[in-house]
Amino acid sequence: MKSHQKPYVLLLMLVTFLLPACQGLVSEPTEDSILSNGDLAVTTDTLPDGALATPYAATLQAQGGTPPYTWALDSGTLPDGLSLATTGDISGTPEQEGNFTFTAEVSDSSSPKKKHKRGLAIRIHSAVLIETTTLPDGTVNKPYSATLTASGGATPYKWNLINGTLPPGLDLSTPKGEISGTPSASGLFSFTVQVTDNIDQTDSKNFSIQVLDGSELTLQPNSISFGDVEVGSIKTKPFALTNSGSVTVEVTQADITGTSFTLDGPSLPLALAAGETASFSATFSPDTEGGSAGSISFVSDADNSPTTLSLSGNGVVTTSHFVDLTWDASPSTNVVGYNVYRGTESGGPYTKLNDFLVGLAYTDDTVQNGITYFYVVTAVADNGAESDYSNEAQASIPSS
């Protein structure tokens, strides 16, 4: 920095001493230079934004020197469709959006002419456009909120209702475009909204909001999966039907699809007051192997009728396995019977299976699929004495 400071100081000193001898000389002005003593200067420092395909007009201003002034484009580019007149008027209809920078030069009528330049910019925006296409339905006495959206133009936007009416209880936020509140009446409400951007471009669109009367049925849960169920058996699961609206609902019928499903609960037709719940149960009783899908649809005068519960289940056929055990008789003459023991690890521990002494055979029908069992047998004498475990036998049960 020191290497730049010294020449700058010397230059100031030189100008100070030479000023008296230089009076009357005309030097070329520099862009955005600070002029005094009546020198010519461009006073416009900003230009308004414009909009695509919308007529644009702005006039450059200058002061000092000798009027009238003559203006010219020194460098840079004006937006397509705009031109700079020698009078300083910039006008036309922009054909391209974007930010355009240029340098304007003004010259006066003195001889020799005085000139001054200034860098300027014009921002051309696209047209403002409402993007929202539809608005959601509302329900009486339930909070409502929906936000209108727009694109293009110059933000911030302002929103206004220019025709029609909003549902009673709802309002449109001017700065946010949010329609919110709690509807107090049902019906179809049509209206027109307008958005205005920061350079006064506008767009308008027609909308409608359907406000329902507050009759609604809900299911808890709204779907049931029964999982695997043995063919020929049944499985039942409960569910609740609730009037979550604000008026009484009459449930007139229940339509069931899927031959393996049935419904049990209050008889229909059934009137449910606001907030009231009715308890039902669905049953799955597969008669064939494989997956099943169905539904229970409650038909009513509610706004969301029919209200549907989806159902699914899988019928399975389980093969029953058992283990037949036989062994040779003990050589001891005082043996009165045998005990059978089972474990899931080789070498034990073992658990006795029989409640009473058995002979030379035993059928274990309590096995589970996919498990390997280990068996031993003991001989019991007439005095109650029990022998050591026999040699171990192994049986692996199939997974299905």
Secondary structure as the mmCIF struct_conf table of DSSP 4:
data_model
#
loop_
_struct_conf.conf_type_id
_struct_conf.id
_struct_conf.beg_label_comp_id
_struct_conf.beg_label_asym_id
_struct_conf.beg_label_seq_id
_struct_conf.end_label_comp_id
_struct_conf.end_label_asym_id
_struct_conf.end_label_seq_id
HELX_RH_AL_P HELX_RH_AL_P1 LYS A 2 CYS A 22
TURN_TY1_P TURN_TY1_P1 GLN A 23 GLY A 24
HELX_LH_PP_P HELX_LH_PP_P1 GLU A 28 THR A 30
TURN_TY1_P TURN_TY1_P2 GLU A 31 ASP A 32
TURN_TY1_P TURN_TY1_P3 ASN A 37 GLY A 38
STRN STRN1 ALA A 41 VAL A 42
STRN STRN2 GLY A 50 ALA A 51
TURN_TY1_P TURN_TY1_P4 LEU A 52 ALA A 53
BEND BEND1 THR A 54 THR A 54
STRN STRN3 TYR A 56 THR A 59
STRN STRN4 ALA A 62 GLN A 63
BEND BEND2 GLY A 64 PRO A 68
HELX_LH_PP_P HELX_LH_PP_P2 TYR A 69 TYR A 69
STRN STRN5 THR A 70 GLY A 76
HELX_LH_PP_P HELX_LH_PP_P3 LEU A 78 PRO A 79
TURN_TY1_P TURN_TY1_P5 ASP A 80 GLY A 81
STRN STRN6 LEU A 82 LEU A 84
TURN_TY1_P TURN_TY1_P6 THR A 86 THR A 87
BEND BEND3 GLY A 88 GLY A 88
STRN STRN7 ASP A 89 GLY A 92
BEND BEND4 GLN A 96 GLN A 96
STRN STRN8 GLY A 98 SER A 107
BEND BEND5 SER A 109 PRO A 112
HELX_LH_PP_P HELX_LH_PP_P4 LYS A 113 LYS A 114
STRN STRN9 LYS A 115 HIS A 125
HELX_LH_PP_P HELX_LH_PP_P5 SER A 126 VAL A 128
STRN STRN10 LEU A 129 ILE A 130
STRN STRN11 GLY A 138 THR A 139
TURN_TY1_P TURN_TY1_P7 VAL A 140 ASN A 141
BEND BEND6 LYS A 142 LYS A 142
STRN STRN12 TYR A 144 THR A 147
STRN STRN13 ALA A 150 SER A 151
BEND BEND7 GLY A 152 PRO A 156
HELX_LH_PP_P HELX_LH_PP_P6 TYR A 157 TYR A 157
STRN STRN14 LYS A 158 GLY A 164
HELX_LH_PP_P HELX_LH_PP_P7 LEU A 166 PRO A 167
TURN_TY1_P TURN_TY1_P8 PRO A 168 GLY A 169
STRN STRN15 LEU A 170 LEU A 172
TURN_TY1_P TURN_TY1_P9 THR A 174 LYS A 176
STRN STRN16 GLU A 178 GLY A 181
BEND BEND8 ALA A 185 ALA A 185
STRN STRN17 GLY A 187 THR A 196
TURN_TY1_P TURN_TY1_P10 ASN A 198 ILE A 199
BEND BEND9 ASP A 200 ASP A 200
STRN STRN18 THR A 202 LEU A 212
BEND BEND10 GLY A 214 GLY A 214
STRN STRN19 LEU A 217 GLN A 220
BEND BEND11 PRO A 221 ASN A 222
STRN STRN20 SER A 223 GLU A 230
TURN_TY1_P TURN_TY1_P11 VAL A 231 GLY A 232
STRN STRN21 LYS A 235 ASN A 243
BEND BEND12 GLY A 245 VAL A 247
STRN STRN22 VAL A 249 THR A 257
BEND BEND13 GLY A 258 GLY A 258
TURN_TY1_P TURN_TY1_P12 THR A 259 SER A 260
STRN STRN23 PHE A 261 ASP A 264
BEND BEND14 GLY A 265 PRO A 266
BEND BEND15 LEU A 268 PRO A 269
STRN STRN24 LEU A 270 LEU A 272
TURN_TY1_P TURN_TY1_P13 ALA A 274 GLY A 275
STRN STRN25 THR A 277 PHE A 284
BEND BEND16 ASP A 287 GLU A 289
STRN STRN26 GLY A 290 SER A 300
BEND BEND17 ASP A 301 ALA A 302
TURN_TY1_P TURN_TY1_P14 ASP A 303 ASN A 304
HELX_LH_PP_P HELX_LH_PP_P8 SER A 305 SER A 305
BEND BEND18 PRO A 306 PRO A 306
STRN STRN27 THR A 307 VAL A 316
HELX_LH_PP_P HELX_LH_PP_P9 THR A 318 SER A 320
STRN STRN28 VAL A 323 THR A 326
HELX_LH_PP_P HELX_LH_PP_P10 ASP A 328 SER A 330
BEND BEND19 PRO A 331 PRO A 331
TURN_TY1_P TURN_TY1_P15 THR A 333 ASN A 334
STRN STRN29 VAL A 335 GLY A 343
BEND BEND20 THR A 344 GLU A 345
TURN_TY1_P TURN_TY1_P16 SER A 346 GLY A 347
STRN STRN30 THR A 351 LYS A 352
BEND BEND21 ASP A 355 PHE A 356
STRN STRN31 VAL A 358 VAL A 358
BEND BEND22 LEU A 360 LEU A 360
STRN STRN32 ALA A 361 ASP A 364
TURN_TY1_P TURN_TY1_P17 ASN A 369 GLY A 370
STRN STRN33 THR A 372 ALA A 381
TURN_TY1_P TURN_TY1_P18 ASP A 382 ASN A 383
BEND BEND23 GLY A 384 GLY A 384
STRN STRN34 GLU A 386 GLU A 386
STRN STRN35 ALA A 393 SER A 396
HELX_LH_PP_P HELX_LH_PP_P11 ILE A 397 PRO A 398
#
